Amino acid sequence: MTVVRLLGPPGVTGAPVTRGRKPWALLALLLCSTGPVPRTRVVELLFPDADDPGAALRWTLSRARRATGGAVVLGGDPLRAVPAEGVTVDVLDVLAGRDPGGWPLAEATLPLLEGCEPDVPGFVAWLHGRRRDLASAGARLQRSRRARPCSPAGRGAVRELILVGERVMDAGAARDGTRVLAGAVRRARVLDDDAVLAGALAHYGRGIVHAVASTDPGAAAALREADRLATREGLADVAALARRELGFVATATGDQPGALAELGRATVAAAGRPGDEAGVAHVRGFALVDTPGSAGAPAELTRAVELAETADRPRAAAAALAIRARALLQRDDEVGAEADLARARGLVAEQRWTAMRPWVDALHGELLLRAGHTAEAEAVLADALTLAEVLDDACWIALTARGLAAARAARGDPVGAAGALRAACHILVADADVCCWIELHLRDTLCTVTARYDPAGAIAESRTLAARAARVGLEEYEVRAVRHRARLGDAEAALEQRARAERLDNPALLRT
């Protein structure tokens, strides 16, 4: 058996030892990511200072192929790494929560690329987040194998565990809920029933990406396995769920083409079932916000709301209303956003949906800030931040912290607000647990705040915003970055802002 080892010092059984750090770093990046990785992203992380980054990437790909001896197939644009038939990769075993294939379970918590880390700041930040994810997943795998063996479980028992896990998550105990769902997956594997396993994997993956870590590679692996099993077993509802959540993951990581492709597949699987169709429309609307197709987001989300109401799913309606409120705020339609948010808040309260509270409260705080009600906004956002911290939801923490920083600037402390926003951005860059648009939202606010006391600093921040927005395909934030420079007196930026905004069909981007 050929085993590719990336936990601890990297190597491949039966292959000569390959010197150099970047071939192993490239292999780890591709295998531990949630999906294919754009070549521009690889260059940004591994070759930021290369004179010819394309050539550097091609050379490193060649060396990575030699390092694995053909055990892993690397290539494509975006890049992907696929193990050959019969090859085991330790990190993939850990992320999937399955028994190690030819390597010792005791080493499941070793650091990724131990002693082989390239000294590149961007990659070091990525590696920090992935090491943390893998250490947690490895510890879970070890605990599950040390625990008493799972007793035989019937299909009904596993399905009941799935329902219990989702109820626990909805009550606000996300990590406890995902532990229950992980138990459902383990028992489904013991049951040896692919149909039941597909459902357990889909709900486990969904729970992780929405309540624990938006970009968790283990959750993406679970969703891909669920899709594969559901397709083979003819379970259209499970396939629709897995594919739509893979679309969400792709959106969260900035792979907009990948997101729309997954959602196209989800649409086929969801056809004829309003509840499933509502979920797909919701994620498609979410994927369109801030992109060149953002004008279509409100209509897609309107469809999601209507389908959710037809299927009598008030929580799905509330979630779609909240996203539509955000889409309208990005177009400066405060009236429409306020109406949607009022409905969403009412449904969240009626359903006692604790896990959704910080999100709708963050949007409420934004509306209050825009209306000039700073003190009231701070009170709403402070409560939301407390709840987000208790829930340990990185996305909600970042968004409420951003609102509080904006309120602090409105009270006359832009320097303190900028410091808080920079600290939050630094954490977001190091930790891969939040949707990419959230980081851009914070950086956009940072540009606004910094411009009040440090124009040169604001211009530098705007260039960072533009570069990161371009990497993930959220073009509206690129225009917002240009607008910051235009507001500081750059005549060329003003012309660029207008030209680009006119192509994007968002009137808010034309405002100076």
RANORZI-V791752 format. One line per field, one symbol per residue. ss: DSSP state (@ for helix, = for strand, . for the rest). A space follows every 50 residues. Layout:
ss = ???
This chain:
ss = .====.=...==.........@@@@@@@@@@.....=.@@@@@@@@.... ..@@@@@@@@@@@@@@@@...====...=====...===@@@@@@@.... ....@@@....=........@@@@@@@@@@@@@@@@@@@@@@@@@@.... ....@@@@@@@@@@@@@@@@...@@@@@@@@@@@@@@@@@@..@@@@@@@ @@@@@@@@@@@.....@@@@@@@@@@@@@@@@@..@@@@@@@@@@@@@@@ @@...@@@@@@@@@@@@@@@...@@@@@@@@@@@@@@@.....@@@@@@@ @@@@@@@@@@...@@@@@@@@@@@@@@@@....@@@@@@@@@@@@@@@@@ @..@@@@@@@@@@@@@@@@@...@@@@@@@@@@@@@@@@@@..@@@@@@@ @@@@@@@@@@...@@@@@@@@@@@@@@@@@.....@@@@@@@@@@@@@@@ ....@@@@@@@@@@@@@@@@@@..@@@@@@@@@@@@@...@@@@@@@@@@ @@@@..@@@@..
